[in-house]
Every structure is written in structure tokens, then in C-alpha cells.
Amino acid sequence: MTPVQQQASPADVFKAFKERDIRALRKLNDRFVAAMALGFERKTYDLAIISYVLAKVLSKPRYWNRPNIAGYFSAIQAGLKAASDATKSGDEKKAVASIENVIGQIKNLDASDKRFTTDILTKARLKAATTIYAQGFSIGNASQATGVEKREIMSYAGRTMMFDRLKPEITINERLKKLRKILG
């Protein structure tokens, strides 16, 4: 099964973060970004951002020395749990609000570190925007959907060679063959 076929959820992010599983968070980010390439949804985008940021936070020792780090982690975990529970019960409004709460906690976590010109949340948004652009969104649609400026997307895509790393899974010819077979 491809990452797109397996729907990831807030429950998956909650479980991976609770277990401090950096690898699982990175894989979840890949799944969310792949799902965004098929059809942009704000909730999926936010979960991609959250999974990316949490993987980074868990992998960077500089976050572990922060005052009140346990409090931030507890608040993030509680927000993910609430989003998971709301999604399971079908309350999308509450799930989205809980996800936004988690993003707020992440902003607070990174706000105190002034060593970097780009905060971790902004970098996550830029990476997601560039990835969906590389996967076929127009630059305008990627920019509009994510709120990242076009020139930033182009610059990041060029610096990271994003297009060289993301290869289409199915060629156009293969897609046409499948379509012809389906249509008879």
C-alpha cells in the first residue's frame, strides 16, 4: 500500500509523539504531504506541519534544555489526543480547533529561541509548500494553499533540489494505459 492509500490521522501523530518515535513522525509527515498533493485540505496540511515540527523538536537536543519543556510536551500531547478523539467521534470542527491549539503550543515552544532567522514552524510550512509544488501543484496554488510566498517556494526548491528527489510514481504513459484499460 502506498502512503496515500493509508490514511494517517491525528491518532497516529499522537501515538508517535507519545512514544517519542521520530522515525514514525517523519513517515507520517511524508504521508500527509503525499495526501495533500492529491487534494489540499487544511487539516491534512496542519498535521503535516505538526508531524514535521515534532520530529525536529524530538531530534534536537537544544529543545530538551528549555524551561517548562515537560509542560509544552504535555500540552501538545493533550491537543493531539483531543484532535484524535474528535476525529474518531466525527467532530471535525473540534478536531481542527485542537490541531490549531497544538500549532499554538509549537509557536510558543520555538518563540524563545532567537538564534535562527527562520523558526521551525515557518520552515515546516516552506518545506510542505515546496513538496506539493514539486509533486504537481502550480506555484500559485501551492503558495495560496499554504500561505508561503512564491519566491520563497522557488528559492527553497532550487536550493534543496526538491525536483530531483521527488520522482513521479507513475509515468504519464502508464496512467494513459490504465485509463484506456478502464474505459475499454
C-alpha positions in Angstrom: 0.0 0.0 0.0 1.3 3.5 -0.9 1.5 6.2 1.8 -1.5 7.9 0.1 -3.7 4.8 0.3 -3.1 4.6 4.1 -4.9 7.5 5.7 -2.9 8.9 8.6 -4.8 10.6 11.4 -4.3 12.8 14.5 -4.3 9.5 16.4 -1.2 8.3 14.5 0.6 11.6 15.3 -0.5 11.4 19.0 0.8 7.8 19.3 4.2 8.6 17.6 4.7 11.7 19.7 3.7 9.9 22.9 6.3 7.2 22.1 8.8 9.8 21.1 9.2 8.0 17.8 11.0 10.4 15.5 11.0 8.0 12.5 7.3 7.4 12.7 6.7 11.2 12.8 8.8 11.7 9.7 6.9 8.9 7.9 3.6 10.5 8.9 4.8 13.8 7.5 5.5 12.1 4.2 2.1 10.5 4.2 0.3 13.8 5.0 2.3 15.7 2.3 1.5 12.9 -0.2 -2.2 13.2 0.6 -2.0 17.0 0.2 -0.7 16.5 -3.4 -3.9 14.7 -4.3 -6.2 17.3 -2.8 -5.3 20.1 -0.4 -7.1 20.0 2.9 -6.2 22.4 5.7 -6.4 19.7 8.4 -4.0 17.4 6.5 -1.7 20.4 5.9 -1.7 21.2 9.6 -1.0 17.6 10.5 1.9 17.6 8.1 3.3 20.7 9.7 2.8 19.2 13.2 4.4 15.9 12.4 7.4 17.6 10.8 7.9 20.0 13.7 7.6 17.4 16.4 10.1 15.1 14.7 12.5 18.1 14.5 11.9 19.0 18.2 12.4 15.5 19.4 15.7 15.2 17.4 17.2 18.5 18.5 18.9 18.5 22.0 18.5 22.3 22.2 14.8 21.8 22.9 15.4 19.5 25.8 17.1 22.2 28.0 14.2 24.6 27.8 12.4 25.6 30.9 8.9 24.1 31.1 9.6 21.6 28.3 7.5 19.0 30.0 4.6 21.4 30.2 4.9 22.1 26.4 5.0 18.4 25.6 2.0 17.7 27.9 0.0 20.5 26.2 1.0 19.3 22.7 0.1 15.7 23.7 -3.2 16.8 25.2 -4.1 18.7 22.0 -3.2 15.7 19.8 -5.3 13.4 22.0 -8.3 15.9 21.8 -7.9 16.0 18.0 -7.7 12.3 17.8 -10.8 11.8 19.9 -12.8 14.5 18.0 -11.8 12.9 14.7 -13.0 9.5 15.9 -16.3 10.9 17.0 -16.8 12.8 13.8 -16.5 16.3 15.2 -14.3 17.9 12.6 -14.7 21.4 14.0 -13.4 20.3 17.3 -10.6 18.3 15.7 -9.5 21.4 13.7 -9.6 23.6 16.8 -7.5 21.1 18.7 -4.9 20.9 15.9 -4.8 24.7 15.8 -4.2 24.6 19.6 -1.2 22.3 19.0 0.2 24.7 16.4 -0.1 27.5 19.0 1.8 25.4 21.5 4.5 24.8 19.0 4.8 28.5 18.3 5.3 29.1 22.0 7.9 26.4 22.2 10.0 27.9 19.4 9.4 31.6 20.2 12.1 31.8 22.8 15.0 30.7 20.6 16.3 33.7 18.7 19.4 32.1 17.2 17.8 31.2 13.9 16.3 33.6 11.3 13.6 31.1 10.4 11.6 29.4 13.1 10.8 25.7 12.9 7.1 26.3 12.1 8.0 28.6 9.2 10.5 26.1 7.9 7.9 23.3 8.1 5.4 25.4 6.1 8.0 26.2 3.5 9.0 22.5 3.1 5.4 21.4 2.8 4.6 24.1 0.2 7.7 23.2 -1.8 6.9 19.5 -1.7 3.4 19.9 -3.0 4.7 22.2 -5.7 7.3 19.6 -6.7 4.5 17.0 -6.7 2.5 18.9 -9.3 0.7 21.8 -7.7 1.2 25.1 -9.6 3.4 27.6 -7.8 0.4 29.8 -7.3 -1.8 27.1 -5.8 1.0 25.9 -3.5 1.5 29.5 -2.4 -2.2 30.2 -1.9 -2.9 27.0 -0.1 0.0 27.2 2.4 0.4 30.9 2.7 4.1 30.8 1.7 5.3 33.3 -0.8 6.0 32.1 -4.3 9.6 33.3 -4.4 10.3 31.5 -1.1 9.0 28.3 -2.6 11.1 28.7 -5.7 14.2 29.6 -3.7 13.8 26.6 -1.4 13.0 24.2 -4.3 16.2 25.3 -6.1 18.5 25.1 -3.0 17.3 21.7 -2.0 17.0 20.1 -5.5 13.5 19.0 -4.4 12.5 18.1 -8.0 15.5 15.7 -8.3 14.4 13.8 -5.2 10.7 13.6 -5.9 10.0 11.3 -8.9 6.5 10.6 -10.1 5.4 7.1 -9.0 3.5 6.5 -12.3 4.5 8.0 -15.7 2.0 9.7 -17.9 2.2 6.8 -20.4 1.4 4.3 -17.6 -1.5 6.5 -16.5 -2.9 6.6 -20.0 -2.6 2.8 -20.4 -4.5 2.3 -17.1 -7.2 4.8 -18.2 -7.6 3.1 -21.6 -7.9 -0.2 -19.9 -10.6 1.1 -17.5 -12.5 2.8 -20.3 -12.3 -0.3 -22.5 
